[in-house]
Amino acid sequence: MLVVKIVGLDAGPLAKIVAKAGYLSGLFVQSFCLQNKGYVKLDKKPLLSKQEEFPDFLLLMDSQNIQEALKHAKEKSVVILNTPEKPKSPAIKKRKLKVYSLNATALALSVIRKPEPGVIMLGALVKHCDKITAKSAKLAVGERKELHLALDEGFRNVK
């Protein structure tokens, strides 16, 4: 089972898009949102558990409370941050986290002209998660050309 946790103010809409992309990739999906957190569970078998899990992928939509969010990441999990530069934290080395960052809000402003980094973050997730295909992510965001461009920008710019 693969768990994606999204932390931030826009967690709900992004959780829905990630869940749809997972479904379109041929996986069983379970998604739910709590206060400023979204969870998406993906698996090849039907999902029975309805509890919070430690995430394999952690998407942080804003740079507030990074240290607190890192405490809840599983060891060796992938963390994607919406921040211009990677933070330096002893928790990253100690827990062997793979941390990537991109300025998704600035990219969203330049591509879709709105400060909505969700689709950009989805592109970054698609690059590092082999379970969700780029084709299914494009189908999940819809037919708007600027959203497809935003998805591609997130894929290319995550470092």
Sequence and secondary structure as in RCSB ss.txt:
>XXXX:A:sequence
MLVVKIVGLDAGPLAKIVAKAGYLSGLFVQSFCLQNKGYVKLDKKPLLSKQEEFPDFLLLMDSQNIQEALKHAKE
KSVVILNTPEKPKSPAIKKRKLKVYSLNATALALSVIRKPEPGVIMLGALVKHCDKITAKSAKLAVGERKELHLA
LDEGFRNVK
>XXXX:A:secstr
 EEEEEESTTHHHHHHHHHHHHHHTT EEEEEEETTEEEEEEESS     S    SEEEESSSTTHHHHHHTS T
T EEEEESSS    HHHHHTT EEEEE HHHHHHHHTSSS  HHHHHHHHHHH TTS HHHHHHHH S HHHHHH
HHHHHHH  
